[in-house]
Amino acid sequence: MVLSALPGVGERLAQKMTDHFGSEDAVIKSLKSGDIAQIAEIDGVSPKRALAIARSIAGDNGQFLATKEAEKLHQKLIDQISRFTASPATKGRLQLLTPVQQPEARREKISSAMDFLSKHNTLELELNSQLSHITATKNTTQRYQRVVVSKTPIEHLKRFCRVLTPGEGETWKDYTVFDQVTWIGSGAPNDAPEGWIVLRDNPQTEVILPEMTLDWFRKNRKTLESIADMVQVITNYEGNHDFILNFGESLTGLTELPDLLHTLYDEGDTEKAEQVKDELWSFVKTLESGVNAEVEKTMNDAKMALSGAELLDALADGTGFQRKLKEATGHVIDNAMQQAVNKLGEFMEGSGVKNPPVIFTSDWPAKIDRQVVDKIDSALEKRINAQKSDYVYTMARKLGPLKQCCEDAVRSLIIIDQWLTIARWAKHNSCTMPELVQHGIWVKEGRHLLLGIAADPVTYGLGKAAEKGDMQPLALLTGANSGGKTTLLELLAHTCILTHMGLPVPAKQARVGHVDALHILAKSGGTQSAGALEQTLVELANVVSDPTPKLILADELEAITEPGAGARIIAGMLLAARSQPDTSMMLVTHLAPAIIKASGCDDFRVDGIEARGLDSNLELIVDRTPIRNHLARSTPELIVRRLVERSNGHAKVLFGDILNMF
């Protein structure tokens, strides 16, 4: 796929995107994953533009949601579904779910997820817990001290470290001024200095700059640990459900990841050597104090018996007395010092540096031999540097090949969570997968999802999808104010949008015909000016006369002008729509008789939502399911009657007079 061939992407923007992500392939993967925020970081790309480009990759041609109202309803549905995500990254991915020409593949994935959710609820909860930590991976942006020496230019690494090309006559010895070097190709030393890595020609990027590789695994630690946990969960799964088998495929090649991450995050012997080096001097000073305290305590309790002759000899020969005293107490000092050496050995265990047999000078009180400790410190420094170089390279060599697998797994897991999100939403709202048919739309006990309250179920249909007797493709919907006409219109819109997205719908059963476009024509804000009216009429004419398969849902179009003219205009539009065999249309109106009269036809279908009266709380009693072929009364009389009951004084009298006029 060529980026510049995408709608809205020219050569200049394609180059910007490639530079930002490092390669065109990386751009395509980011677009497909729905990482809108990261795409919008590119200079000149707004979130709206990023979303449009990503949707075009996902197969949206931008034509199905043909009006702003259709786009708004689609976004509201996506926002509601997004509440059921486990992974934060899935919210961005859901933005790519738009109506498509071929929804069958999505239907299959979602049906599998719904079946899995119904049969493996405990396992789903366990996976949800891990999916909640899955986010899009982030690359490191820092520069590293390592110097890469290569006869072949490596442009993509210059953002992260110095990349040098040996000059004529230069050898590896000319680069020993650098502590950390990766030498690529011929001319390398046989015995590489500490901190050096020697590689053959054309090595993998992950081992050229191993510090960057390990930093990537550290930067994405929480996500990768969750992947590792899921690897173990899926490995232990003994069933054969298709959804879990597909889940396992997304983790292909990552069986070694759990153990490698454990090694990486625990840091191994290098961490121990660094700890010993940091605490060495304070530890040996503690040993020094301990030896002196132990000897002093032991000597305070010691007794030495001298005969009279020995006492006279001691007074005559002080040196002899000192020798005799040392013989009597030497073992106490030796034991204390040996215990100190043993303690130092235990302290240094695992650091990779040998414990010296003597750490004290011959003086008394006991003193640590600084030269001995300096040698230990230097040995630890060398060991740490060598360990770091070996450790970093070894881990990068093992983890490097898994980096791409991890990135692919993250993208796959976000998509999997997308299907699970839809399954959770569908379960919560008792949704079912609709039947795909050729023409029309029909819902049985359909429920509007966005009212904020439990909606009354409605059964209704248009066209060939409907029940026998209701198959007319056009219908005028009349009836009570606040009776649910607009709610029914939006329910049909929801059902049409969700079906063409490949998603289940909020109904006990549904049949939906394929259309190329959904036109939702909302109520006008009032009578329009001549210019605005002309523009609106042109748009309406283009919609109703277009032979493209479509569903038109119009709400009180008569509001665009005065009622008499409005009825005549709508009649003409309905006649044009009826001449298109692939068009289904429902029009909410209060002017049905006038429209039918203006059209000169008496066979237009008219359905009505009837208000039967007021309940004890003066609320409308309404059957939300329209009565077929029935012109329903509007409810001004009932509204005025309610106002009579609720008003006082002069207003009550006025409303009473108005009520008597009905």
Buried (B, 14 or more C-beta within 10 A) or exposed (E): EEBBEBEEBEEEBBEBBBEBBEEBEBBBBBBBBBBBEBBBEBEEBEEEBBBBBBBBBBEBEEEBBBBEBBBEBBEBBBEBBBEBBBBBBBBBBBBBBBBBEEBEEBBEBBBBBBBBBEEBEEBBEBBBBBBBBBBBBEBBEEEBEBBBBBEEEBEEBEEBBBBBEBEEEEEBEEBEEBBBBBBBBEEBBEEBBBBBBBBEEEBEBBBBBBBBBBBBBEBBEEBBBBBBBBBBBBEEBEEEBBBBEBBBEBBEEBEBBBEBBEBBEEEBBBBBBBBBBEEBBEBBEBBBEBBBEBBEEBEEEEEEEEEEEBEEBBEEEEEEBEEBEEEBBEEBBEBBBEBBBEBBEEBBEBBBBEBBEEBBEEEEEBBBBEEBBEEBBEBBBEBBBBBBBBBBBBBBBBBBBBBEBBBBBBBBBBBBBBBBBBBBBBBEBEBBBBEBBEBBBBBBBBBBBBEEEEBBBBBBBBBBBBEEEBBBBBBBBBBBBBBBBBBBBBBBBBBBBBBBBBBBBBBBBBBBBBBBBBBBBBBBEEEBEEEEBEEBBEEBBEBBEBEEBBBBBBBBBBBBBEEEEBBBBBBBBBBBBBEBEBBBBBBBBBBBBBBBBBBEEEEBBBBBBBBEEBEEEEEBEBBBBBBBEEBBEBBBBBBBBBBBEEBEEEEBEBBBEBBEEE
